[in-house]
Amino acid sequence: MPSKGGPKIIQPEELGHYIRPGDHIVWSQGTAEPLTLTESFVQQRSAFTGSTVFVGITHSTTLRPAHTDHLSFSSYCGLAQNRRLVDANVLNIIPAHCSQLPAFFSHGVIACDVVFLHLSGPGPDGKSSLGIGHDYLLAAAQSARVVIAEMNDQMPWTYGSSDLDGVRIDAVVHSSRELLEVAPGTITDTERRIAHYATEFIGDGAVLEMGIGGIPDAILASLGDRRDLGIHSGMIGDSVVGLIEAGAVTNALKSIDAGVTVAGVLLGSQRLYDFARQNRGIQVRPANYTHNHNVLASIDGFTAINSAIEVDLTGQVNAECLAGRYVGAVGGQVDFVRGALAAKNGRSMIALPSTAKQGATSRIVPTLGGAVTTLRTDADVFVTEWGAAQLKGQSLNERVRRMIAIAHPAHREALAQQASHLRQ
């Protein structure tokens, strides 16, 4: 793991011994953020003028628009707390598939001079692990000039994330602090109705990928009567724990990683972290595995469940932009959609409410108002609270008809009038 002699034990205020002005800094995303390091870095930012921070999904308020007095920020997404930076126009977006990020760091496409890792204490093998967040961190760390680790005795040791071979850790800061949490929200009636239609496409033995939020939670909550479900996902939350404990998720029939739930990041509460601690049934893996096309295509029954900001009547998906603001991500959507379509008996679902702004705006539109994240040639199933539309292999005329049928009734007539140019 570390170079000969081991890493140096330091205090957070000593970061200036390792970081130079103008450096490019990368740290664990989401709930795996090493708060002791990131907070100290921000406090000392005047010593690092001109440095750029690359962040993923952010669930802390560590970074603030005012910090651009000395720093600049970039990310592949505008999700969660990143939206505050987007609103202030201080976040530079790098559109990317999650599967691309490890190679971007390895090949220097995204510069990386310093990496902050968030590690557990030693586990059964005597080594630390990356705990609840793996994703692109090892690729970045293997390419960096300096690697600084926060070793937190409250970070759970997890299987699959303990291999730090090839990473030289230069310095370690010890800590003992609670991890960030993402508590499950309240499931709405609309989300329950979406789940009702979505679960029709999920049979026993399906291997699921899903995000975090009300719709995934509602779908998972509706699967308690299924048997031998599997999980292979970029991220998982507390809802997966409930299905495992209920016996619905066993991973027993998975064509690869049998018996194991695979995820790149755990985004949940302490319940999830405690469940994952030294649990052989959960592995935290890097993005070049969780999002790898060949891996996904080899999973029989792989079922991708994703969402969107808006979709058009022919099956194009915008998961990135709203009213000119970058509030979403390319992320893993296209990776998982195409992996599911290539898998034996695979399915891809885009699930979303039919309207926004208390019903005033349809989220099914004639023409997207933002980026095309997923092409209509990759369309399979779309689900709203009004039903499901299967588009794969359908003509443009039939796609338009089916999508209007799952739009909110108050918007169907207008959509039909606006759709004539799409039928050509």
N, C-alpha and C positions, 0 to 999 in steps of 0.2 A: 504493500500500500504506500507508505511513505518512503522517501529516499533513506539511504543508510544513515543510521543515527536517529531516525524518526523526526517528526515535525517538531517545531519549537512551540512550546506552550506560551501564549501571549495574552494580554489583556485587550479588550476591544479598542481602547484608545491608541493602540500601537499600530493600527492599520496603515498609517503613513509610512511605516518602514517597508511596506510591500507594494503600495499602490502609488503610481506616478500620475501627475496631471496629464490629462488626455487619454488615459487608459479606457478600454472598453470592458465593462463589468457585466457579468451574468450571474444570476442566482436562481435558486429553486423557486418554482412558481406555486401559486395557489396557497393552500394551507401548509405547504412544506417550506415556506419562506423562512430563512434563518434570521429571526427578528433581532437577535442580539447584534449580529453583524450588520444588517441593513440599517437599523436605527443609528448605530454608531457611525456608519459610513456617511449617512446623511448629515449627522451633526458635525462631522469633520469635512464637509464637502468643499469648504473654501481652500483646503489643501490639495484638492483634486480637480481644480478648475479645468474645464474643457473635456472632462470625462463623459462617456456615454453609458447609460444603463440600459441593458436589454432585459425586459421582463415579459413573462407570460401572463396567464390569468392572475389577477391580483386581488387578494381578499383582505389586505391590510390598508391602512392609510399612511404608510411609511413615506411614500413619494407624494409630493404636493406640487402644484404648479409653481409656487414660489421658489422651489428648489432649482428652477432653471436659471437662477442667478449664477450658478456655477456648473450645473449639469445639463445634459440633454437626455431624452428618453426615447426608446424605440420598443416596439412590440409587434408580434404577429396578430394581436387581437385588441379590441376595444371593450372587452368584457369586464363585468364586475366593477371594481374600483378604478380600473383603467379609464372608465367613462369620465371621471372627473378631469383627467388629463386631456382626453379628447375634447371635452367641452371648452377647455382653456386653450385648445389648439397648440398643445405642447408635446403631443405624442406622435412620433413618426412611425407610421404603419409599414411593415414589411409583409405584404401578402405572401402566404406560404402554406403549403400542406404540412401537417404535423410530421408526416413521414420524411419530409425534406430537411427538417431542422437539424438533426444530428450531422448530416453531411455538410450542411451549410457551415457549421462550426468546424468540422474536421478539415474542410477544404479552404477555410478562411473567407468564404463568401460573406459571412457575418463575422466581423472581427471580434476576437475574444482574448483579452490580456489577463484578466483576473476573474476567477470563479469563486463564489461563495457556496459551499456545500452545507447541508444540514444533516448531520449524521446521528445515528443512534449510538448508544454504548455498545460494547462487545456483545455478540450473541452466542449461540451454541457453538459456532465455529471459532470463537475467540476474536472475530473481526467485527467492525462496525458495518452498518448498512445504511443505505440512503433512505430507509424508513418509508414514509408515505408518499414520496415523490421521486420518480426516476426520470421519465421523459427524455430530454436531450442533455441532461447534466453531465453524464460521463463523457460524451463526445466533446462537449465544451471543455471539461476539465483536462482531458487528454491533450488538448490543443493549446491550453493557456500557459502563460509565462509563470503565473503564480496561482496556487490553489490554497484557499483558507477555509477551514472547516469549523463550523460550530458543532460541538459534540454535546448534545442535549440528552440528559438522562431520562427525559420524558418522551423522547422520540421512540416509537416502537421499533424493535428490530423485526424486519420482514424478510421472508424468503424471496429470492429472485433479485433482490437489490443489494446483496452483500458483496458482490464481486467488484472490488475497487482496484483490481489488477491494472497496471498501466497508468495509474494516477499517482503522481507525486504530490503529497500533501505537505505544503511548506510550513503551515502554522495552524494551530488549533486554539480555539477559544472554548472553554468549558462553560456550560450553562445548565440551568434547571428551570425551565419555564413551560407553561402550558402551550400547546399548539393552537394555531388558529383553527376555528371551527366554522363549518357551514351547516347550520341547523336545517332540517327538513321544514318546508313551508306547509301551509294549509292547502289541501287539494280542493279546487273549486268544482262546482257542478259542471262547468264547461270541460274541464280537464277529465272528469269522470266519463263524460259522454265521448270525448275523444278516445279514451282508453277502451271503452266498450267496443268501438269499431276497430281499433288497432289490434286488440287481442284476438280477433278472428283470424289473424294471419300468423299467430304464434302457437304452434302445436307443441306437444311433448317432445323433449329432446332438442328444441331449438337452442342455438347459442347466440346470446344477446349482446349487442353493443348499444349503449344509450348514454345520453348526457346527464346533467344534473338539473333538477327543477321540477315544477309542478306536473308537466306532462309525463316525463319519464317516471316520476314517483307514482302517478296515477296508474300508468300501465303496469308497472311492477306490482302495485298493490292489487291488481286484478288477476294476477297469475298464480294465486295460491293453490288453485286446483290442478296446475300443470305438474308434470313429473319429469325429472331428469333434465331440467333446463341447465344450460351452461352459460358462463359469462366470459367474454373476451372484449374488453372495452378500454378506451383511452382513459376514462375516469369512472369511478364508482362512488356512490354515496351510501347513506345508512339504509336505504330501501333494500339493497342487495343483502344486507345482514338478515333482515326479516325473512326474505325468501329462502336463504340458506337454513336458518333456524326452523322454518316451517317444513323443510324437506322438499320444496319445489325445485331449488337449485342444488344439484348434486355434481354436475359436470361429468357424470359417469359415462355419458355417451359421446363425449367430445372426440373427434377424430384425431386431434392433437391436444396435448396438455390435459389428458383425461384426469378427472378428479380435482382439477385446479381452477380456481377463478383467477383470471389474468387481467391486470389493469396497469396503467402507466402512472396514475395519480389517484390517491384516496382523498376525496373532497367531502368530508362529513364531520360528524361530531366525535366526541371522545368514545362513544359507543363503538363506532367503526374502528377507531384506532386500537382500542382494547381488543376487539375481535381479531384484528389482523396481527397482533403481536405474537411472534413466533408460531403463527398458524400455517402449517404446511399446505393447507387448502387455499391459501391466497398467495399469489406471487406478484410482485411489483416489478415490471419489466420496462426496458427503454422503448422509445418511440419507433426506433428502427426494427422493433419486433411487434409491438402492439398495433402499429399502423402499416406494417409491411404487406404489400399486395400479395406476394406469394404465400405468406402465412395465412392471410385472411381467406384467400381463394381455396386453401386446403382444408378449411373448417366446414364440414358438412352441416347444412342447416344454419349457416351464419345469417343472422337477422339484424340489420342495421336500423336503428331508430334515431332519426335526427329531426331537427326543426328548422324554421326559417323565419325571416322577417316578413317576406312576402313570396308568393309564387305566381307564375303567370298561367294562362289558360292552356298552354301547350306543355307545361312541365318544367320550365326553367325555374331555378331557385336562387333567390337573393338571401344570403345568410350574413351579409356584411354591413350594408349601409341603410340608414334611415334618414330621409330628408337631408341628404348630403353629409351626414355625420357617420363616422366609422364606429359602429357600436357592437359589431359581431366579430366574425372571423371566418376565413376559409377553414382553418383548423383541420380537424380530422374528417369533415363531412365527405369530401370527395374520395378520400382514402377508403372510408368504410362503405360508401355507396358502391364504388366499383369493386371492392373486395366481395361484397355480398352478391353482386350480380355475377361475379365469376365463380362463386362457390356452388357446389352441388346443393340443390334445393334451397339456395339462398334467397333472401328477400330484403328489399330496401324500402323503408317507410320514411316519408317526410310528414310529420304530424304537427299541426298548428291550429290555433283558434281561427275561425273564419273571419273575424273582425278585430279591429283595434279602436281605441278611443270610444269606449262604451257603445260599440256597434256602428259608429258613424262612418268608419272607413273599412272597406273590404281588404282583407289581406290576400285574397285571390284577385289578381288584376289582369287587364288585357296586356299591358306592357310593364315590365319591371321598372321601378323608379331608381334602382341601385344596381350594383354589380351583379353579373351572372356568376354565381358561385358554382352551381351544379348545372350541367347542360341538360337539355331536354332529351338528348339521346341516352342519358343515364337514368331517366325517369322510370320508376316502378309503381309504387303505391303512394297516394297522398291521402291523408286522413284529417278531417275536421270533426267538429261536434255534430255535423249533419250527415256524415257517412264517409265511405272510402271510395276512391277512384283509382282503378288499376289502369295505368297508361302504357305500360310496356307493350310494344308491338302494335299500338293503336294508331290510326290515322290522325291527322290534325283535326279533322272534323269531329271525330269521335272523342278525342282528348278534350276539345272545347266543351262538348256536350257533357261529358262526365265531370269536368271540373266545375262547371256552372251548377251541376246538381248537388255539389257538396259546399257551395258558397252559401252565405246567409241568405234566406229567402228575400230579405229586403233589398238585396243587391243583384239578384239574378237577372231581372229584366234589363237593368242597365248594362250588365256584363254581356248579355246576349246581343244587345244593340251595338256594343263596342267591339264585338268579336268578329265582325264580317271579314275584316282584312286578314284574320288568322286562318281562315278556311281555304285560302287560295293555294 
